[in-house]
């Protein structure tokens, strides 16, 4: 049985990140990967993580300053990754998806989930 992986992106307001989330989702869909990509405002991160239990938390470069506190809260149960400004600016869904998948695989290898 294949279990869908949830990659959730968080940024300041969730607006520009929704474009990036759609680009990543398109790449996942084109490769028939069972992945759901959604974007949200960082203000909702606690509620979203508790309610939907994403497999990976992706942070937009606008909220990079939150990475330490978010990692402390959530990195024991799921990987947390900051998207580079370059990948974000280029809306490079393929590169971001590859990095996120690699981060999730490494997280699982470490036995942290």
N, C-alpha and C positions, 0 to 999 in steps of 0.2 A: 504494500500500500504506500502510495506517495502522499506525503503530507506537505501541504502548501506552506511555503516560507513567506513570512511577512517582513518586508523591509519598509520601515516607516521613517520618513524624512521630517525633520523639524527645523524651522527657521523663524525669523522674527514675526512674520505675519502669515506665512503659508502661501502667499500669492505666487511669487516667482518660483518657489519650490514646486508648486503644482505643475508647472511646465516641465521641470526637470523630472518629476515623478512620472509624468506621462511618457517622457522620452525613455526612461529606464524600463517602464512597463512595456513599451513597444519592443525594446530589445529582448526582454524576457519572453514575450509572446512570440516573437519571430524565431526564437530558439526552442519553442515549446517547453519552456521552464515553468514549473508550477510555483510561481512567485507573484505575490500581491505587493504592489508599491503604492503607498499613499503619502500625502503630505499634510502637515499640521503646523499650527503655531506652537512655538516652544512653551507658551503659557499653559498649554494643555498637556504637556508631556506626562506628568504624574498620572492624570486620569486616563490618558490613552494607553500608557504602558500597563496600568492595572487592569483596565477593561478589555483590551484587545491582545495583550501579551505578544508584541512583535518579537520576531526572531533576531532582528538587528535594528539598532537605532543609528540613523545617519543624521548628522548635524550639518546644516549649511554653514558656510564660512562666516555669515553674519552673526552666528551664535557660537562661534569657536570659543569665545571667552567662558562659556558655560560647560565646556567639555570636562573639566576636572570635577565639578560638582555632579554632573550627570553620570560620569564614569563611576564616581564613588557610590552613587545611588543604585546604579543598574548593572555595572560591568561584571558583577559576580554571577548574574543570571543570563546575560546576553551581551554580545559584542556592541561596543559603541565606537563609531567612526566619524571623524570630521572629514567632510568632502573638501578637497583642495579648491582654492579659488579658481585655479585654471580650469579644472574639470567642470566646476559649477558654471563659470562664465561661458565656456564653450558648449554647455549643455551636452556633455559627453556621456550619455547614458550607458554606452557600452563599457567604457573604462570604469565608471563608477560601479556598475553591476559586477564586473569582474573582481574589483577590489572588495566589494561587500561579500561576494560568495567566498572569496579566499579568506576573508576575516572570519566568516562563520565556520568554515572548515577548520581553520586553525583553532578557533575557540572550542570546537567539539573535540579536536585532537588533544587539547589540554585537559579534557575531561571536565570542563566547567559547565557542561549542560547535559 
